[in-house]
């Protein structure tokens, strides 16, 4: 299905809402086993299943040394895994004898039935760590080619009512077509700006239904999603995992604009995560405490959940490395001690990395605010990794104001001229206000990456250094793991009931 300049005018309480959904190309897309020592796909050389394994980033892989006539497909078939789950560091279409392929062990081999003994390395043994040199990607052509995978729910377009349309219900509650449409609109604004600067961009948009893995695979297989310089995937965890594996196999970079999880960059050098890393956030928090509260005690509040493990280790390392800040790791199960701790540590700094289930987070946030706000004369300062004003619609803003609340604000900074200009242009183009930061997220990533590719070519992926002066949120991609991650975060604080950047007005 191809939609071109589709305009729907929807009446909203006496007003008209105009939004142009312009899509250049939209594609509507619709166990245990016994061990085999030899397996062969038709027309290929036999594949002997290796019993050598390697742990990489907490996951176990079989290590296979390619022999003449073998392909990634025949090798994957022998190991009974999907071909896009195989990890290679060369073009999968041109495997040569001696190349290494890693195949994930997904519990299909019984550890009781097969004891995998460590083996002594020989000169002919395949390498057991991925090469440090990144594989080459396709050179940039006259135009920068971008594939966008996102849920547009085009198959339900006929469900939209153009006669009775309540502005409060035009979002995801009633019409899922509008759930992420602002992301596309921000992307379109960036492309127009880039083209005005002489940077050509060709956009291929593919509709991918959330939660349907086969749809993700079809998007790549049938609609040339990998025929691009990079892919932007506005997908949730499982769908993105599938898409990232296919992108790695096809040797094309894939951008995740939503995830806050650093682990998506751990194993895949082609993943680009544009949300700030937790390390960058915690570095900003520790730096602010050192600058503004150098003599105050620091309490790190957590629950002991596995979700917090990496974050807890990171903040501990940062505080230890500083060496000047006194701190206490406080499990929320010991929160009964808070009144006495606050008495002997007036004006302390609290960093909350608490992360349990969503309802538990809400309850904990309310309880923590109540206890900290009880200190009237010399209240603590509260820092959180996520924006509680956005996370919890019933949060007590007066308590946050009292606690000099600091966080990583995700909405519009009206003290920033870039933000106000973007909002003005958005209104002029779409006759509506953006309801979420998705539009600015899309604008920023497209501006940053396309300018980098235009200036540096494919070398951009190795050293993605470019000014973020034209961006609304800071973006600095670094390869601290296998993939690229944003290592820049801007801290905000609540001042006079507004969120302002630290160091701002």
N, C-alpha and C positions, 0 to 999 in steps of 0.2 A: 504494500500500500504506500503510495506517495502522496503526501499532503503538501500543497504549495499555497502559501499566503491564505490560510484558512482564518476567516474573521468571524467571530461570533459576538453579536451585540446582545448583552443580557440586561434586562431591566431590573434595577435594584431600588426599590422603594422610591420611585419617581425619577431616579437617575439612570443613566446608561453606563454600563461598565464595558469597556472595549479592551479586548486583549487579542493580539494577533499571534497565533501559534504558527510561526513560519518554520517549517522543517525542510531542509534541503533534500535529505534522503531519509525517510523513516521506514524501517522494515518492521512489519507487524508479525511477530513470530508466535507466530502462534506457538563372607561365608567360609566355612572350613572346607579344605580339599586336601587330597593326598599329594605328597611331594612328587613332582615329575623331574627326572634328571635330564630329559631331553624334550624339547617342544619345537615345533617348526610351523611357521606360517607358509602358505602356498607361495612358491616361487622364491623363497629365501633360504639362507643357510640354516642348519639346525642351531638351536640355542641351548647351551648347557646352563642350567640354573645354578648359580653360585651359592655357596653357603657362607661366604664371607660377608660380614655386616660391619656397619660403622654407625656410631651415634653422632648426629649432627643437630645441635640446638635442641637437644632433648628428644629427638625422634630417631628411630632406627631405620637404616636403609641397607638393602642388599647392594653390594658393589660389583658391577658387571664390567668386564673388559671386552670391548667389542672385537669380534672376529670378522674376517672377510665375508661379505655377503649378508651380514645382519643389518637390520634397520631398527629404528626406535620402536616401530610398530610390532615387529616380530619379537623383539626383546621384551616389550611390555606384555605381549600376549603370553610369552613363556612364563613370566612371573605373575600372570593373571592380575594385572593392574591396568588402569586406563593409560593410554599412551601419553595424555597430557599431564599425568602425575609423575612421569619419568623426569629426572633432573639431569640435564645435559648442559655443557658449557661451550658447545659448538653448534653450528647449524644442524638441526636434526635431520635435514634432508641429505646431508653430506657427512655422515659418520664414516670414520676411517678405522681400520684395524689399530687397536691400541688405545682408542678413545675410551673414556670412562662414562658409564651411565649409572646413576643411583636410582634404585627402585624402592619405594616405601614399603616397609613391613607393616602391614595393617592388621596384625593378629591372625593372618590367614594360615601361617605355619605354627603348629603347636610346639611350644617350647619344650613340653614334656617329651614329645616324639622325636624332636631333633635338637640335639645339644650342639650349639654353635660354638666350637672351641676357638680361642684366639690362635691365629696362625703366624708363623714367622714370616717376615717379609722377604721376598726374593727380588731379584733384579727385574723380573717380568711381571711383578705384582702391580695391579692398577693403583693409581694414586688414591689416597683415602681422604683427601681434603680438596674442596673445590679450588680451582686456580684463582689467584689473586687478581689476575688481569681480566678485566671485563670483556665480554664478547662484543664484536662490532655489530652495529645496527645499520639499517639501510640509510644511505646518504639522503640529505634533505633536497627535495626538488625545487622547482620554481615556486610552488605554493606549499605551505605547511599543511599536511593532511592530518585531520583529527577525527577519531571515531568516538561518539558519545553513546554509552549504553545507559539507559535510564528507564524507569517505569512510567510510560505515558498513558497506559490503559486505553489505547485507541479503540480497542474492540468494544469498549463500553461507551463510545461517544454518543450513540443514539439514546443513551439513558439521560442525557442532559436535557433538562427542561428549559426552554427559552421563553416560557410564558410566566412561570412562577419560580422565581429564583431569589432566595433570601441571602443577602450578603454575608450574614453570619454563618451560613451553611455552605458557602461555595467552596470551602476547603475540603480536607480529606474525609470529613464526616459524611458528606453526601456525594461529592464528586472527586474521585481519586485522581482524575486527570489533572487536577490543579495542585496535587500534593507537592510535586517537585517542579512545577512549571517555572517557578521563579529562578531556579537554577539555570534552566535553558535561557531564560530572558537575560540573565546576567552574562551568560556566555555569548549571546548574540550581540550585546552591547560592546563587549570586549573585542569581538571580531570586527565590528564596524570601526572602532577606534584604531585597531591594528591596520586595517585596510587603508584608513585615512593617512597612516604613516608609511604606506608603501609595503606593508607586510601582508602578503596574500595568504588566506586561510581557507581551506575547503573542509567543510564539516559534514560528516556522515552520522546521522542520528538513527539509532536502532531502539525500538520499543522492546523492553525486556520485562516480562511479568515477574514480580517479586516471588521468591520461594519456589520457582520452577526451574530446577537445575538443567533440564533438557533444553529449556528456552535459551539459557546462557550459551550452551554448546552450539545450538542452532544459529545463534546470532553470529558467532565466529565462523562456523562452517559454511553457512549459506549466504551471508550478507557482507562478506569481505571486511569484517571489522578489524582484522589485523593488517589490512592494506592501508596502513596509516603510520605516521611518525610517532604518534602516541595515542593511547586510548584513555578516555575518562570514564570511569565506571561508578555511577551513582547507585550502588548496590549494597544490600545488607551483607552480613558476615559470610554466610554459606555461599551465596551467589558470587560474592567477590572472590572468595577462595577459589572457586571453579574458574572464574574469569582470569584470575592472576596466574593460575597454572597453565592455562591455554596461552596467555600472553607470553609467559616465559618460554614455552615450547616454540612459539612463533618468533621469539626474539624481538618483541615490541614492548615499549614501556607502557605501564598501566598506572593511572593516577587514581588514588582514593581520596576524595575530598571530604569524607565524613568521619572516618574512623579515628578514634583517639588511641587505639591499641598499637603500641610500638612493635608488637610481635609480628604484625603483618609484613614487616620489613626484614624479619630475621633470616629467612631462607631463600628469598627470591630477589635477585639483584635488579629485576625489572619493575619492582613495585615502588611507587612514589607516593608518599603520605604527606599531604599538605597541612593537616592539622598539627599544631605544635606538639613536640614530644613532651612527655611528662618530665623528663630530665630538664628540658629547657624551662618548663614552668617552675619546677622546684628551684632551679638555679636563680630565677628571677625573684622568687619568694625569699630565699636565703640572702640574696644580695640586698633586698629592701630592708630586711630585719637588721642586717649588719649596718646599713647606712642610717636607719632611723631609730632602731631600738637595740643598740649594741650592748647595753648593760642589762637587758631583760632576759628572763629565763624563757626558753622555748619549749613548748609542749607539742609533741606530735601525736595526734589522736588517731587511733586505728581500731580495728575490731579483730584482727588476727585472721581475716579471711584470705583465701588464696588470691583473690582479686587484688589485694593490696601488697602482696609479697614483694614484687619488683619495686613498687613505689617506695615501700618502707626501706628497702635496702638502699635505694638511690638517695633518699633524704638523709639517711644515717651517714652515708659516705660523704655527702656534701657538708654536713655539720661537723663531721670528724676532720675533714680536710681544712675547714675554716679554722678550727682550733680555738677560736676566741669566744664562741657562743656556748653557753651552758644549756643543755637540753635534757628532756626526759621523754622517753617513749611511753605513752600512756594508752593502755588498752581500755576501750570504752567499758569493759566489764568492771573496771575499777573506778568508774566515774563518781562513785560515792565519796571518793577522796577529794573531789574538786574544791569544795568550800575551804577545806584546810589548806590545800595547795595554793589557792588564790590569796589566802590571807598572808602567807609567807612569801608570795611572789607577786606583788601588786604590779599591774600593768604588763603582765606577761604576754608573750606572743603565742597564739595557738594556730598550728597548721593541721587542718583536718584532711586526712587521706582516707577517711572511713568510706568503705564501699561494700555494702551488703546488697540485699534485694532492694528494689525500688521503694517499697513501703517502709522497710527498715531504715533506709536512708532518710526518708521524710521524718519519721519519728525521732531518729537520732538528732537530726538538724534542729528540730523544735526544742528538744530537751537541752541540747548544748547551748542554744541561744538563751534559753531561760536561765540556765545556771551561770553563764558568763555575764549576762546582763544584770544579774543581781548585784554585781560590783558597781556601785554607783559613782564612787569618788575617783577611782583609778582603774577604769575598766581595761580588760585585755584587748588586744588587737587580733582579729580573726582573719585567717587566710584559708581559702579553699581552692581546689584544683578546678572544680566546675562551678558555673555561675548559679548560685542558689536562687537568685531572683528569677531565673528562667526555669530551673529544675522544679521549683515548688511554688505553685501559684498562691498558696496560702501563707507564705513566709511573712514574718513580722518585720517590715522594713524599718520600723523605728528601732528595733533591737540591732539590726545590721548597722544602722547609722551610729548608734551608741557605741558599737564595737569597732568603729573605724574599719569597716569591712573591706577586704582586698580579695580580688578574684580575677579571672581571665574572662572579661566581658565579651559576649558574643553578639551584641546588638550594635546599634548605631551610636557613634561618638560625635555628638553635635558640636564639639569643640574642634573637630578635625575638618578642615576645608575639603579634603578629598571625599569624606563621607557626605557632606552637605551637597557638593556638586553632583555626586553620583545619584543621590536621592532626587535632586532636581531633574536630572536627565532621565531618570527612570519614570518620573511622573509625566514628563513631556512625551515620552515614547509610548507608555502603556496606560496613561490616564488612571493610574492607581498607585498606591503605596505598597512597597514590598512588605510582606507580613513576617518575614524571617530573614536571617543573614545569608540565606542560600545564594541570593543574587550576587552579593559582594564576594562570597567565596568563589563562585564560578568566574567572576570578572578577574579576580586576583590571580587565580591559578593559570587562566588562559593568557593573561597579560605577561606574567612572569616567564612561563615556559616558552611561549611563542617568540617573545623578544629574545630570549636566550638562544633558541634554535636558529633564529634569523641571524643573530650576531656571531654565534660560535659554531654553528652546524652541530653535528653529532657529538663533538667534543664537549658540548654543554652537559651531557649526561655524566661525564667524568668529573668536570669541574663546573657545577652550576652556579657560577658567581655572576650576579647581575643586580643592579640597584633596584631596591623596592620602593623608590620614591613615588612611583605612580600607583602604589597599592594602598588599600584601605587597612589591611592587617599585615604585620611584618611576615615575610616569607624568605627563608634562607635554607635551601636544601643542602643536606650534607649526607655523605654515605658513612654513617657511624656503624651501621650493620651491613647486611648484604644489600638491602634496598636504600633508597633515598628518603630522608625524613626532614621535616621542617624543624630546625633547631633554633628558632627564634620565637619568643613569646612576649607579649606586652601585658604588663600587670596594670589593673585598674583598681581604684579605690572609691568608696562611697563618700562623697563630700557634698554637704548641703542637699542631700536627697538625690543626688545625681551621681552616675558612674563617670569618673574622669580618669584619664591615664595618669599613672604615677609620674609626678614631675610636671603635670599639666595644671590648669587653673582649677 
